[in-house]
Amino acid sequence: GRLEAVTQQMGYHPQYLDSFLKMQHYLMHMDGPLPFDCRHYIAIMAAARHQCRYLVNLHVLQFLRAGGDPQWLRGLEFIPPKLRNLNEINKILAHRPWLITKEHIEKLLKISEWSWSLAELVHAVVLLAHCHALASFVFGCGCEQDEGLGGRGSLKPLSLGNQCFCEATAGNSCSQELLRINRKRSLDSCMELDSLRERMQRIHVETEGREEMRLLQQDREEAGNRAAEHHSDPSVGLSPLADPDGEVTGATNLACYTQDPDFGYQDFARRDEDQTQVFRVQDYSWEDHGFSLVNRLYSDIGHLLDEKFRMVDGLQSSAMAKRQGCEPSVFKRGIWNYIHCMFGIRYDDYDYAEVNQLLERMLKVYIKTVTCYPEKTNSEMFDRFWKQFKHSEKVHVNLLILEARMQAELLYALQAITQYMI
């Protein structure tokens, strides 16, 4: 089957890709506190905060394959109150994670029959942070951009393959095939993005075929059977499913999966000083606090997350750093700390004057847009950012954004859970 667009991009860094696929598979498909259909619905809720049709539609199909109720796809009003109650921290984590408090946690854990357990909540928080950050990567790497209609500046609703990247594991044929293809084609990292995408489009056209149609037909039949069991018309309100001609279509309106759509990122520097304080890593860090808490409440996920954080930190970036006139570790730390700074997270041992010296203005604009409101990434930012870097380096920057953003959300959420527990 066709290689999914996210793994195509991450395939420039195969070691990271393997780490990502292991964590993604464990989070979505292995034993854990949350039912499988709920995991995919939470992913839909998270991706919808950033209007990421690409991820919403992937998880709509996975939700149905996991036996999810098609009626839930009509929107938040049609899901159980327990899931709907997650909407508040989804909204806050996606846009202003510094507002998360122990009161938010307490409310979810103590709502009588609709209460969450601590283990379930940790699983949900990791899912939310993961999908918010992955939406940044999707927009940042142009995975939603349509080569055929309007070039790099336009967005496509969705192009569904028969292989969901979240089904892949580190040792499977998908991952091995990615490694083989990357070695075989030995793409020049200076290759223009347009040329690369033309090749990917040809691969897409040549490899999509009968197997994809078989799976899509199976999805439609299963959805119809479940809807019949609920004595309802399977086509009512289910915009992300199938049209009368049998074609899978994108969700026409993502608003049904969100509430308070006007709530978005706000510069941390403009916050109400009395409402929140700077988050100091010396007081609560992933290594010393977050890792042990998440691993205790959701077995092994902490190790997989930690491996992914370490993997992105260890990626080679000598050429990228040399172009900026500094050491690789200095350049990567500048990007990481700049992203955390936008979320109010500060490192006492870091001189933030370095950020302005290391990162030129257009790179900072690009990083901030992809991190804080990825759905606003436009072709001008995309083109001006791409000119400066080799393709593998562009992907590397977006991987740093993905992991730094995810860790920032986790730090705030896990700190709030810790405060509730003590």
N, C-alpha and C positions, 0 to 999 in steps of 0.2 A: 504494500500500500504506500500511498504518498507520505513522505516525511512531513510532519507537522511543522508549521512556520516557526514556532518558538524554539523547537529543538534544532531546526536548521541554523538559527542564529547562534544558539548556545554551542552548537557543534564546532565553532571556531576555538572553543576552549573545552576539549573533550573531558578532561579530568573534572572540571566544574560540572559539566553536563551530567556525568555519571552520579555525582553527589546530589545534584538537583533532582534527578529522576528517582533516586532511592528515597529521598525525603518526600517527594510528591506522591509516590506510590504508597508509602507507609501512611501518609496523612489521609489519603482518599480511599484506599482499598484494603488496608490491613486492619486487624482487630484494634478496636479503640472504644472510647466511651460513647461516641455518637453513632446512631444508625447511618447506613450508607446513603440513603436518600436525603436525610437531613444534611449530611456533609455537602452534598452537591447543591442543595438549596441555599445553604449559607454562603457557598461560593458565588451563587447567582446574586444574592443580596449584596455581597462585597463588591463584585465587579460592576454592578449596576450603579453604585455610588459614583463611579468614574465614567459611566456611560460606555463601558467597554463591551460592545456587542460580541466581539470575538470570543471572550471568555464566557459571557452569559450563554451564548448559544452552544458552546462546547459542553457546558455543565447542564444545560437543559436536556441534551441528549443523554448525558450520563445519569442524570436524575431519573429519567424514564427507564433507562436500562437497569437501574438499581431498584425498580419497582415503585417509584414515586407516584403519588396521586396526581394525575394530570390537572385536576382542578386547582391545585396549588399554583400552577403556572398562570392563573388568572390574576394573581397579585397577592400582596400582603394581607388583604382582607379575607383571603380564602385559606390561610394557613393556620395551624394551631397557635393559640395565644403564647405558648412557651417560645416558639420560634419568633413570633412577631415581637415579643419583648426584647429580643436581641437587637432590634433595629436601632435603639438609642446608642449603644456602644459601637455598633457598626458605623453609624454616622460620625461619632466623635473620633474614633480611631482613624477613620479614613481621612479626616480633614484637620482636626485639632486634638491630637492625642493627649496633650498636656491637660486637657479638661477632665480626663478620666479620674474618678475618685473612688474611695472605698464604699461610698454610698451607692454608686452605680452597681458595684459588685454585690453589696448587701441586698439591694432590691431584687436582683436576679435570683439570688440564692434563697430568698425568703418570701416567695409569692405562693404560699400554700400549695395547691395541687399543680401549679405550673412552675414550680421552682426547679432550678438547675442544681446539679451537684457540682462540687468543685472540679472534679475530673472532667465533666462535660463542658464546663465553662472554659477550662484551659484549652481543651481541644478546639472549641469554637473560636477562642481568641487567636490561636495559632492559624486556624483557617482564614479568619478575617484578615489578619496581618499579611499572610501569604498571598492572598488574592488581591489585596490592595496594591502590594508591591509588584506583583506580577502584571497587573494592569499598567503600571508605570513602564515595565519592560516592553510590553506589547506595543504601547504607543511610542515609546522611545526608539525602538528598533524598526518601527514602521510595519509591524506585522498586520495592521489593519489597512494598509495603504493599497490602493488599487492601481496596478500597473496599466490596466487597459483603458480605464475611463478618463482619468485626469492626471495621470502621473503620480509623483510622490506626494502631492499635496491633498489628494482626495482619499476618503476612507471608504472601504467596502463593508457591507453589512456582515458578510461571512462567507468563507469558502470552506465547506465541510469535507474533510477527508474521512477515510474509514479507520484511521488510527488516532485515537485520542492520546495526547502525550502523557496524560496522567495515568494511563494504563501501563506505561513502560517502566521497566525496572533496570537497574544498573547492568545486569548481566544478560539482558535479553537481546533478541535479534535486532531490535530497533536501534539500541545503543551501539551495538557492534557494527551495524550497517552504517551508522553515522561516522564512526571512526574510520571504517574502510573507505567511505566516499571521500572524507576529508583528506585522507592520505593519498587516494588515487588521483583526485583532481588537482591537488596541490595548488589551490587557488592563490594567485598573487594577491597578497593582502592590500595592494594598492588598487585593485580592480574597482572600477566605478560601480556604485550600488545599482545603477540602472542595468548594467550588463549582467550582474549577478541575478537580479530579479527576473530578467528575461530568461535566463537559464532555468531558474526555479519554476517559472511559469510553464516552460516547455515540459519540464519533468512532471509538473502537475497535470497538464493536459494528457500526456502520454500514459501516465500510470493510473489515473482515475478510471475505473471501469466497472465491470460486472460486480465485483466483490462489494464495492461501495454501494451500488444500487441495491444489492441484496440486504446489506445491513440497514440501509435506510428504509427499505420495505418492511424489514423485521421490526424496526422502531415504530412504524406506522401501525402495523398489525397489533403490536403489544399495547400501544397507547389506546387503540380502538377497543381492545378487549377489556382493558382496565376501566375505560370510560363507560363501557356497556354495563359492567358490573356495578357501577355507581348510578345506573339508570339515567344517564345524561348523554347529550349529543357531544361526541368527542371534538367537534369543531368549534364549540361555543367558547369564546374567550381565550382560545389557546393559540395566540398569535405566533409563538415560536415553533409550532409543530409543522404540520404539512398542509399545503393548500389543496384544493380539489383536483389539481392536475398531478398530484403526487410528488411535488418538488418541496424539499425542505426549505423553509424561508426563515429569515432572521426575525427576531422579536421587533415588531414595528414600534412598540412603545415601551421603553424601559422604565417609565415613570411608575408603572404598577408595582415595581419592586423597591421603590424608595418612598420615603416620607421626608418632608422638609427639604425639598430639592435645592432651595436657595442657600442652605447651610454649606459653606465651603471653607477652604483654607483661609486663614487670616494671619498676617505676619505676626510671629511671636513677639517681635520687638514692640508691637503696638498693643499688646495685651493690657488688661487692667492689672496694675502692679499688685493690687490687694487680692486679686483672685488666684494668682498662681505664682510660683517661684521657679527660678531656673533649676533644671534637673541636673544635678552634679553626679557624674559617673563615679566619682570617688565614694559617694554615699550608697549608690545602688548600681551595680554593673551586671552585665550578662554573665561574665566569668565567675563572679563571687556570689551572686544572688539568683539571677534569673534562671540560669542553667539548672541548678539543683532543684528549684521549685517546679519548673515545668517537667523535668524528668521524673520527679517523685509522683506527680499527679497524672502524668500521661507517659507511661513507660516507654523509654528509648527515644522518644521524639527529641529530647534535649541533645542526645548524642548526634542525631542526624542533622539537627539545626546547627550545632556547634561545628560539625565537619564542613557544612556549607559555608559558614562564616569564615572559617579558616582557609577554605579552598579559594574563595574569592580574594582573600588577602594575599595568598601565595601566588596568584597568577603573575606571569612575567609581563612587565610593562616597560622594559628598558628603553625601547625606541620612543614610546609615548612620553616618558619622563625626560629623555634627552632632548626631545623637541621642545619641552617646556623649560629646559635648562636646569634640571634638578635630579636628584636620586629617585629611583622608582618608589621606594617606601615613603619618601617625602611627598611625592605627587599623589599617591593613593591615599595617604593619611589626610592630605589637604581636602580631597574630594569628600572623603568619609566624614570628616569633622565639619565641613561646610554643610552637608546634608543634615547632620545631627543638630547643628546650630540653628537651622531653620525650624526645627521642632523643639527648640529650647533646651537642648542637651549640651552641656559644656564639659570640657576636660580642663582641669586646673593646670595641667602641665603642658598646655599647648598655647603657642603664641598665634592668636587669630589674625594678626597682621600678615602672616604667611599666606593666608587664603587669597588676599588681593594680589599678592606678588606672584603666586603660582597659577591662578586661574584667571584668564582674560575674561573680559566682560561678556562676550557672546557665549562662552562656555558656561559661565555662571548663570546666565539667563536660561540656557538650555537645561542645565541641571535642575534649576529651581522649577521650571515649568513641568518637566517630566516627573519630578518628585512630588510636587504639591498639587498640581492640577493637570495631570497628563493628558486629559481629554482636550486641552487647549493647545497641544503641540501642533504647530502649523508647518507648512512647507518651507517658509522662509527660514525659520529656526533650524529646521531639519537640514536644509541645504547648506546654510552657513556653518553649522556645526560639523557636518560631514567633510567639508573641504579640508579640514585641518588634519584629520586622522586617517590612518589605514582602517580597513573595514574591521579587522579583528580588534583594533583598539577602540573603535566605536562601540562594539559589543561589550568590551571590557568596561567602559565607562557606564554603560547601562546595567551591567551586572553589579557594579559598585552601588549604583542608585538603588537597585532592587534590594540588595542585602542590607544596606545602611538604613533604608526606610523601614524594612521589616523589623530590624532589630530595635529601631526607635519606638515603633508601635508596641512591640513586645515589652520593652523596658517599662513603659508607662502602665500598661495593663497588668503586668506581673507585679509591679510595685504596689498598685492599688489592691491586688489580691493579697499580697503579703500584709499590707496594712490592715485589711479586713481580718485576716487570720490571727493577727496579734492584738 
